[in-house]
Protein backbone atom coordinates (compact mmCIF):
# COMPACT_ATOMS: atom_id res chain seq x y z
CA UNK A 1 0.00 0.00 0.00
CA UNK A 2 2.81 2.38 0.94
CA UNK A 3 4.69 1.60 -2.29
CA UNK A 4 1.50 2.21 -4.29
CA UNK A 5 0.95 5.57 -2.57
CA UNK A 6 4.55 6.58 -3.21
CA UNK A 7 4.19 5.69 -6.88
CA UNK A 8 0.93 7.61 -7.13
CA UNK A 9 2.53 10.64 -5.47
CA UNK A 10 5.42 10.45 -7.92
CA UNK A 11 3.01 10.40 -10.87
CA UNK A 12 1.12 13.39 -9.43
CA UNK A 13 4.34 15.34 -8.92
CA UNK A 14 5.59 14.53 -12.42
CA UNK A 15 2.23 15.46 -13.94
CA UNK A 16 2.13 18.66 -11.92
CA UNK A 17 5.66 19.54 -12.97
CA UNK A 18 4.88 18.86 -16.63
CA UNK A 19 1.72 20.96 -16.44
CA UNK A 20 3.63 23.80 -14.78
CA UNK A 21 6.31 23.70 -17.47
CA UNK A 22 3.64 23.77 -20.19
CA UNK A 23 1.92 26.67 -18.45
CA UNK A 24 5.18 28.63 -18.29
CA UNK A 25 5.91 27.95 -21.97
CA UNK A 26 2.44 29.08 -22.97
CA UNK A 27 2.59 32.23 -20.83
CA UNK A 28 6.04 33.18 -22.14
CA UNK A 29 5.02 32.70 -25.77
CA UNK A 30 1.63 34.33 -25.30
CA UNK A 31 2.99 37.39 -23.50
CA UNK A 32 5.74 37.81 -26.08
CA UNK A 33 3.19 37.77 -28.90
CA UNK A 34 0.85 40.18 -27.10
CA UNK A 35 3.76 42.58 -26.56
CA UNK A 36 4.58 42.42 -30.28
CA UNK A 37 0.99 43.08 -31.27
CA UNK A 38 0.50 46.01 -28.90
CA UNK A 39 3.58 47.81 -30.24
CA UNK A 40 1.84 48.16 -33.61
CA UNK A 41 -0.86 50.77 -34.33
CA UNK A 42 -4.17 49.46 -33.06
CA UNK A 43 -7.49 51.12 -32.37
CA UNK A 44 -9.86 49.75 -29.75
CA UNK A 45 -13.62 50.28 -30.21
CA UNK A 46 -14.47 53.98 -30.17
CA UNK A 47 -17.88 55.54 -29.75
CA UNK A 48 -17.31 58.24 -32.37
CA UNK A 49 -16.87 56.37 -35.65
CA UNK A 50 -16.17 59.53 -37.63
CA UNK A 51 -13.15 60.13 -35.42
CA UNK A 52 -12.14 56.46 -35.68
CA UNK A 53 -12.04 56.67 -39.47
CA UNK A 54 -10.03 59.90 -39.28
CA UNK A 55 -7.47 58.11 -37.11
CA UNK A 56 -7.42 54.86 -39.09
CA UNK A 57 -6.79 56.43 -42.49
CA UNK A 58 -3.63 58.04 -41.10
CA UNK A 59 -2.35 54.97 -39.26
CA UNK A 60 0.82 53.34 -40.58
CA UNK A 61 0.31 50.08 -42.44
CA UNK A 62 1.19 46.90 -40.57
CA UNK A 63 3.40 44.95 -43.03
CA UNK A 64 2.02 41.64 -44.28
CA UNK A 65 5.11 39.74 -43.12
CA UNK A 66 4.44 40.98 -39.57
CA UNK A 67 0.85 39.71 -39.72
CA UNK A 68 2.04 36.32 -41.01
CA UNK A 69 4.66 36.08 -38.30
CA UNK A 70 2.02 36.73 -35.64
CA UNK A 71 -0.09 33.89 -37.01
CA UNK A 72 2.96 31.61 -36.98
CA UNK A 73 3.67 32.49 -33.35
CA UNK A 74 0.03 31.94 -32.44
CA UNK A 75 -0.03 28.46 -33.99
CA UNK A 76 3.07 27.50 -32.00
CA UNK A 77 1.25 28.06 -28.70
CA UNK A 78 -0.30 25.03 -27.01
CA UNK A 79 -2.97 26.09 -24.52
CA UNK A 80 -3.76 23.48 -21.86
CA UNK A 81 -5.94 25.04 -19.17
CA UNK A 82 -9.39 26.57 -19.60
CA UNK A 83 -7.96 30.05 -19.03
CA UNK A 84 -5.20 29.48 -21.57
CA UNK A 85 -7.74 28.34 -24.17
CA UNK A 86 -9.82 31.47 -23.59
CA UNK A 87 -6.71 33.66 -23.85
CA UNK A 88 -5.59 31.86 -27.01
CA UNK A 89 -8.97 32.18 -28.73
CA UNK A 90 -9.27 35.83 -27.70
CA UNK A 91 -5.87 36.63 -29.19
CA UNK A 92 -6.75 34.69 -32.35
CA UNK A 93 -9.87 36.83 -32.62
CA UNK A 94 -7.88 40.04 -32.22
CA UNK A 95 -5.39 39.02 -34.90
CA UNK A 96 -8.24 38.21 -37.27
CA UNK A 97 -9.74 41.66 -36.64
CA UNK A 98 -6.40 43.37 -37.23
CA UNK A 99 -5.87 41.56 -40.54
CA UNK A 100 -9.36 42.49 -41.70
CA UNK A 101 -8.90 46.10 -40.67
CA UNK A 102 -5.60 46.39 -42.53
CA UNK A 103 -7.34 45.29 -45.75
CA UNK A 104 -10.15 47.79 -45.22
CA UNK A 105 -7.74 50.61 -44.35
CA UNK A 106 -6.03 50.10 -47.70
CA UNK A 107 -9.23 51.22 -49.43
CA UNK A 108 -9.44 54.52 -47.55
CA UNK A 109 -8.21 57.78 -49.02
CA UNK A 110 -7.59 61.15 -47.41
CA UNK A 111 -11.00 62.25 -48.69
CA UNK A 112 -12.80 59.34 -46.96
CA UNK A 113 -15.28 60.63 -44.39
CA UNK A 114 -17.97 59.09 -42.24
CA UNK A 115 -20.99 61.36 -41.94
CA UNK A 116 -23.59 59.08 -40.38
CA UNK A 117 -23.85 56.47 -43.11
CA UNK A 118 -21.49 53.62 -44.00
CA UNK A 119 -22.40 54.20 -47.64
CA UNK A 120 -20.09 57.25 -47.37
CA UNK A 121 -17.12 54.86 -47.26
CA UNK A 122 -15.56 52.55 -49.84
CA UNK A 123 -16.60 49.00 -48.88
CA UNK A 124 -19.18 50.50 -46.54
CA UNK A 125 -20.98 47.23 -45.75
CA UNK A 126 -17.68 45.48 -45.04
CA UNK A 127 -16.72 48.32 -42.71
CA UNK A 128 -20.00 47.93 -40.85
CA UNK A 129 -19.52 44.17 -40.45
CA UNK A 130 -15.99 44.78 -39.24
CA UNK A 131 -17.07 47.44 -36.74
CA UNK A 132 -19.82 45.12 -35.54
CA UNK A 133 -17.23 42.40 -35.02
CA UNK A 134 -14.95 44.86 -33.21
CA UNK A 135 -17.65 45.84 -30.72
CA UNK A 136 -19.22 42.42 -30.18
CA UNK A 137 -16.03 40.34 -30.37
CA UNK A 138 -18.03 37.46 -31.77
CA UNK A 139 -18.87 35.94 -35.14
CA UNK A 140 -22.52 36.78 -35.66
CA UNK A 141 -24.42 38.07 -38.67
CA UNK A 142 -26.83 41.00 -38.90
CA UNK A 143 -29.60 38.50 -39.66
CA UNK A 144 -28.92 36.57 -36.45
CA UNK A 145 -28.81 39.80 -34.45
CA UNK A 146 -32.14 40.88 -35.92
CA UNK A 147 -33.69 37.59 -34.80
CA UNK A 148 -32.34 38.05 -31.26
CA UNK A 149 -33.54 41.67 -31.11
CA UNK A 150 -36.96 40.85 -32.56
CA UNK A 151 -37.54 38.15 -29.94
CA UNK A 152 -36.46 40.53 -27.18
CA UNK A 153 -38.68 43.27 -28.58
CA UNK A 154 -41.82 41.16 -28.71
CA UNK A 155 -41.29 39.67 -25.23
CA UNK A 156 -40.52 42.99 -23.56
CA UNK A 157 -43.29 44.85 -25.38
CA UNK A 158 -45.90 42.27 -24.36
CA UNK A 159 -44.90 42.64 -20.70
CA UNK A 160 -44.82 46.42 -21.04
CA UNK A 161 -48.32 46.54 -22.52
CA UNK A 162 -49.63 44.26 -19.77
CA UNK A 163 -48.28 46.55 -17.04
CA UNK A 164 -49.65 49.64 -18.73
CA UNK A 165 -53.06 47.96 -18.93
CA UNK A 166 -52.83 47.24 -15.19
CA UNK A 167 -52.38 50.92 -14.47
CA UNK A 168 -48.64 51.53 -14.46
CA UNK A 169 -49.10 55.28 -14.69
CA UNK A 170 -46.33 57.85 -14.80
CA UNK A 171 -44.89 59.73 -11.85
CA UNK A 172 -46.88 62.34 -9.97
CA UNK A 173 -43.77 64.30 -8.96
CA UNK A 174 -40.09 64.75 -9.84
CA UNK A 175 -36.97 65.71 -7.90
CA UNK A 176 -35.25 68.88 -9.13
CA UNK A 177 -31.71 68.19 -10.31
CA UNK A 178 -30.48 70.86 -7.89
CA UNK A 179 -31.49 68.69 -4.89
CA UNK A 180 -28.39 66.50 -5.02
CA UNK A 181 -28.60 65.21 -1.44
CA UNK A 182 -32.17 64.07 -1.92
CA UNK A 183 -31.26 62.31 -5.17
CA UNK A 184 -28.28 60.54 -3.60
CA UNK A 185 -30.39 59.44 -0.62
CA UNK A 186 -32.90 57.90 -3.03
CA UNK A 187 -30.15 55.93 -4.74
CA UNK A 188 -28.66 54.84 -1.38
CA UNK A 189 -32.00 53.30 -0.40
CA UNK A 190 -31.82 51.18 -3.55
CA UNK A 191 -28.24 50.29 -2.68
CA UNK A 192 -29.25 48.86 0.71
CA UNK A 193 -31.86 46.64 -0.90
CA UNK A 194 -29.50 45.49 -3.66
CA UNK A 195 -26.65 44.64 -1.27
CA UNK A 196 -28.97 42.48 0.81
CA UNK A 197 -29.55 40.23 -2.22
CA UNK A 198 -25.92 39.59 -3.19
CA UNK A 199 -25.44 36.31 -1.32
CA UNK A 200 -28.81 34.93 -2.36
CA UNK A 201 -28.55 35.81 -6.06
CA UNK A 202 -24.81 35.87 -6.76
CA UNK A 203 -23.13 33.93 -3.91
CA UNK A 204 -21.27 37.08 -2.85
CA UNK A 205 -21.14 37.59 0.89
CA UNK A 206 -18.56 40.29 1.50
CA UNK A 207 -18.80 42.96 -1.21
CA UNK A 208 -17.76 46.25 0.38
CA UNK A 209 -16.32 48.45 -2.39
CA UNK A 210 -17.82 51.92 -1.82
CA UNK A 211 -19.63 53.64 -4.68
CA UNK A 212 -19.54 57.41 -5.10
CA UNK A 213 -22.70 58.97 -6.56
CA UNK A 214 -22.49 62.35 -8.30
CA UNK A 215 -24.22 64.46 -10.94
CA UNK A 216 -22.65 64.00 -14.37
CA UNK A 217 -22.18 67.68 -15.17
CA UNK A 218 -22.51 66.73 -18.85
CA UNK A 219 -24.48 68.77 -21.40
CA UNK A 220 -28.23 68.17 -21.53
CA UNK A 221 -27.75 66.66 -25.00
CA UNK A 222 -25.74 63.69 -23.64
CA UNK A 223 -27.93 60.71 -24.61
CA UNK A 224 -27.57 58.43 -21.57
CA UNK A 225 -29.34 58.87 -18.17
CA UNK A 226 -26.25 57.74 -16.30
CA UNK A 227 -22.71 56.40 -16.66
CA UNK A 228 -20.25 54.52 -14.48
CA UNK A 229 -16.68 55.78 -14.18
CA UNK A 230 -14.68 52.72 -13.15
CA UNK A 231 -11.49 54.68 -12.60
CA UNK A 232 -13.16 56.76 -9.89
CA UNK A 233 -15.67 54.10 -8.78
CA UNK A 234 -18.37 56.69 -9.41
CA UNK A 235 -21.94 56.47 -10.67
CA UNK A 236 -22.76 59.69 -12.52
CA UNK A 237 -26.48 60.32 -12.89
CA UNK A 238 -27.52 62.58 -15.74
CA UNK A 239 -30.79 64.54 -15.30
CA UNK A 240 -32.90 65.39 -18.33
CA UNK A 241 -35.20 68.38 -18.31
CA UNK A 242 -33.69 69.54 -15.02
CA UNK A 243 -35.25 66.73 -12.96
CA UNK A 244 -34.81 63.14 -11.77
CA UNK A 245 -37.95 61.02 -11.99
CA UNK A 246 -38.76 58.56 -9.14
CA UNK A 247 -39.77 55.66 -11.38
CA UNK A 248 -36.34 55.79 -13.02
CA UNK A 249 -34.29 55.30 -9.85
CA UNK A 250 -34.58 51.50 -9.48
CA UNK A 251 -33.63 50.73 -13.06
CA UNK A 252 -30.80 53.26 -13.18
CA UNK A 253 -29.22 52.14 -9.92
CA UNK A 254 -29.40 48.45 -10.89
CA UNK A 255 -27.63 49.19 -14.17
CA UNK A 256 -24.88 51.54 -12.98
CA UNK A 257 -24.41 50.47 -9.36
CA UNK A 258 -25.11 47.14 -7.66
CA UNK A 259 -25.41 44.54 -9.11
CA UNK A 260 -24.58 46.37 -12.37
CA UNK A 261 -21.36 48.02 -13.51
CA UNK A 262 -19.92 48.80 -10.06
CA UNK A 263 -20.28 45.26 -8.76
CA UNK A 264 -19.08 43.70 -12.00
CA UNK A 265 -15.99 45.88 -12.27
CA UNK A 266 -14.86 45.16 -8.72
CA UNK A 267 -15.53 41.42 -8.83
CA UNK A 268 -13.72 41.13 -12.17
CA UNK A 269 -10.76 43.06 -10.72
CA UNK A 270 -10.48 41.17 -7.44
CA UNK A 271 -12.03 37.72 -7.88
CA UNK A 272 -11.52 36.81 -11.53
CA UNK A 273 -11.19 33.18 -12.60
CA UNK A 274 -8.59 33.96 -15.27
CA UNK A 275 -5.90 36.64 -15.78
CA UNK A 276 -7.33 39.84 -17.23
CA UNK A 277 -7.67 39.96 -21.00
CA UNK A 278 -4.63 41.63 -22.53
CA UNK A 279 -6.59 43.95 -24.84
CA UNK A 280 -9.66 44.99 -22.84
CA UNK A 281 -10.11 44.60 -19.05
CA UNK A 282 -13.88 44.42 -19.61
CA UNK A 283 -15.34 44.56 -23.11
CA UNK A 284 -18.40 46.68 -23.84
CA UNK A 285 -20.52 43.69 -24.77
CA UNK A 286 -19.61 42.04 -21.46
CA UNK A 287 -20.19 45.11 -19.30
CA UNK A 288 -23.34 46.40 -20.96
CA UNK A 289 -24.71 42.89 -21.34
CA UNK A 290 -24.32 42.25 -17.61
CA UNK A 291 -25.91 45.56 -16.65
CA UNK A 292 -28.83 44.93 -19.02
CA UNK A 293 -29.27 41.41 -17.66
CA UNK A 294 -29.36 42.37 -13.97
CA UNK A 295 -32.09 44.93 -14.69
CA UNK A 296 -34.36 41.92 -15.29
CA UNK A 297 -33.72 40.75 -11.69
CA UNK A 298 -35.20 43.90 -10.17
CA UNK A 299 -38.20 42.24 -8.52
CA UNK A 300 -36.10 39.35 -7.19
CA UNK A 301 -33.69 41.88 -5.70
CA UNK A 302 -36.57 43.66 -3.97
CA UNK A 303 -37.01 46.68 -6.22
CA UNK A 304 -39.67 47.54 -8.85
CA UNK A 305 -42.23 47.79 -6.06
CA UNK A 306 -44.03 50.45 -8.10
CA UNK A 307 -45.55 49.27 -11.37
CA UNK A 308 -44.28 52.45 -12.98
CA UNK A 309 -40.69 51.46 -12.07
CA UNK A 310 -41.05 48.04 -13.66
CA UNK A 311 -42.77 49.55 -16.70
CA UNK A 312 -39.91 52.02 -17.11
CA UNK A 313 -37.37 49.17 -17.04
CA UNK A 314 -39.40 47.29 -19.65
CA UNK A 315 -39.58 50.39 -21.84
CA UNK A 316 -35.78 50.36 -21.92
CA UNK A 317 -35.75 46.74 -23.02
CA UNK A 318 -38.11 47.71 -25.84
CA UNK A 319 -35.97 50.75 -26.67
CA UNK A 320 -32.74 48.75 -26.81
CA UNK A 321 -34.23 46.07 -29.04
CA UNK A 322 -35.52 48.77 -31.39
CA UNK A 323 -32.06 50.33 -31.50
CA UNK A 324 -30.53 47.05 -32.68
CA UNK A 325 -33.01 46.79 -35.55
CA UNK A 326 -32.55 50.45 -36.47
CA UNK A 327 -28.75 50.28 -36.26
CA UNK A 328 -28.67 47.36 -38.68
CA UNK A 329 -31.39 48.97 -40.79
CA UNK A 330 -29.62 52.32 -41.20
CA UNK A 331 -26.05 51.08 -41.52
CA UNK A 332 -26.42 47.74 -43.30
CA UNK A 333 -29.77 47.92 -45.10
CA UNK A 334 -29.71 51.63 -46.05
CA UNK A 335 -32.90 52.57 -44.21
CA UNK A 336 -34.10 56.14 -44.40
CA UNK A 337 -34.72 58.06 -41.20
CA UNK A 338 -38.43 57.86 -42.00
CA UNK A 339 -38.37 54.05 -42.01
CA UNK A 340 -36.52 54.00 -38.68
CA UNK A 341 -39.03 56.44 -37.21
CA UNK A 342 -41.99 54.36 -38.41
CA UNK A 343 -40.67 51.28 -36.61
CA UNK A 344 -39.94 53.25 -33.45
CA UNK A 345 -43.35 54.91 -33.31
CA UNK A 346 -45.10 51.55 -33.64
CA UNK A 347 -43.79 50.62 -30.18
CA UNK A 348 -42.84 53.87 -28.39
CA UNK A 349 -44.93 56.69 -29.88
CA UNK A 350 -45.08 58.95 -26.81
CA UNK A 351 -41.62 60.57 -26.78
CA UNK A 352 -40.48 61.67 -30.24
CA UNK A 353 -37.56 63.59 -28.74
CA UNK A 354 -36.08 60.32 -27.41
CA UNK A 355 -36.54 58.74 -30.84
CA UNK A 356 -34.61 61.58 -32.47
CA UNK A 357 -31.91 61.39 -29.80
CA UNK A 358 -31.44 57.64 -30.25
CA UNK A 359 -31.35 57.74 -34.05
CA UNK A 360 -28.69 60.44 -33.81
CA UNK A 361 -26.77 58.28 -31.33
CA UNK A 362 -26.94 55.30 -33.69
CA UNK A 363 -25.48 57.41 -36.49
CA UNK A 364 -22.70 58.86 -34.34
CA UNK A 365 -21.90 55.67 -32.40
CA UNK A 366 -22.65 52.81 -34.82
CA UNK A 367 -23.01 49.27 -33.39
CA UNK A 368 -22.44 50.36 -29.76
CA UNK A 369 -26.15 50.12 -28.99
CA UNK A 370 -26.13 46.43 -29.96
CA UNK A 371 -23.84 45.48 -27.06
CA UNK A 372 -26.65 45.68 -24.48
CA UNK A 373 -29.05 43.28 -26.17
CA UNK A 374 -26.41 40.88 -27.46
CA UNK A 375 -24.47 40.78 -24.20
CA UNK A 376 -27.68 40.08 -22.26
CA UNK A 377 -28.56 37.33 -24.73
CA UNK A 378 -25.14 35.67 -24.28
CA UNK A 379 -25.54 35.61 -20.50
CA UNK A 380 -29.05 34.17 -20.70
CA UNK A 381 -27.83 31.52 -23.12
CA UNK A 382 -24.87 30.61 -20.90
CA UNK A 383 -26.87 30.21 -17.69
CA UNK A 384 -29.93 28.55 -19.26
CA UNK A 385 -28.64 24.99 -18.62
CA UNK A 386 -28.05 25.94 -14.97
CA UNK A 387 -31.44 27.29 -13.96
CA UNK A 388 -31.55 24.87 -11.02
CA UNK A 389 -28.48 26.59 -9.57
CA UNK A 390 -28.44 29.98 -11.24
CA UNK A 391 -26.70 31.62 -8.28
CA UNK A 392 -23.42 29.74 -8.80
CA UNK A 393 -23.64 30.19 -12.57
CA UNK A 394 -24.07 33.97 -12.21
CA UNK A 395 -21.21 34.08 -9.72
CA UNK A 396 -18.96 32.54 -12.36
CA UNK A 397 -20.30 34.79 -15.12
CA UNK A 398 -19.27 37.75 -12.98
CA UNK A 399 -15.81 36.28 -12.39
CA UNK A 400 -15.29 35.78 -16.12
CA UNK A 401 -16.20 39.41 -16.88
CA UNK A 402 -12.58 40.35 -17.50
CA UNK A 403 -12.54 38.10 -20.57
CA UNK A 404 -13.87 38.32 -24.10
CA UNK A 405 -17.52 37.22 -24.40
CA UNK A 406 -16.38 33.90 -25.86
CA UNK A 407 -15.44 32.95 -22.28
CA UNK A 408 -19.13 32.39 -21.56
CA UNK A 409 -19.05 29.35 -23.83
CA UNK A 410 -16.58 27.87 -21.31
CA UNK A 411 -18.80 28.55 -18.29
CA UNK A 412 -19.59 24.88 -17.69
CA UNK A 413 -15.89 24.05 -17.46
CA UNK A 414 -15.43 26.35 -14.46
CA UNK A 415 -18.42 25.17 -12.45
CA UNK A 416 -17.80 22.70 -9.61
CA UNK A 417 -18.55 19.12 -10.67
CA UNK A 418 -21.50 18.90 -8.29
CA UNK A 419 -23.01 22.02 -9.89
CA UNK A 420 -23.02 20.70 -13.46
CA UNK A 421 -25.90 19.06 -15.25
CA UNK A 422 -26.12 15.32 -14.69
ABEGO torsion letter per residue (X at the ends): XAAAAAAAAAAAAAAAAAAAAAAAAAAAAAAAAAAAAAABBBBBBBABAAAAAAAAAABBBBBAAAAAAAAAAAAABBBABAAAAAAAAAAAAAAAAAAAAAAAAAABBAABBBAGBAAABBGAAAAAAAAAAAAAGBBBBAAAAAAAAAAAAAAAAAAAAAAAAAGBBBBABBBBAABAAAAAAAAAAAAAAAAAAAAAAAGBAABABBBBBBBAGBBAABABABBBBAAAGBBBBBBBGGBBBAAAAAAAAAAABOABAAAAAAAAAAABABBBBAABABBAAAAAAAAAAAAAAAAAAGBGABAAAAAAAAAAAAAAAAAAAAAAAAAAAGBBAAAAAAAAAAABAABAAAAAAAAAAAAABBGAAAAAAAAAAAAAAAAAAAAABAAAAAAAAAAAAABBAAAAAAAAAABBAAABBX
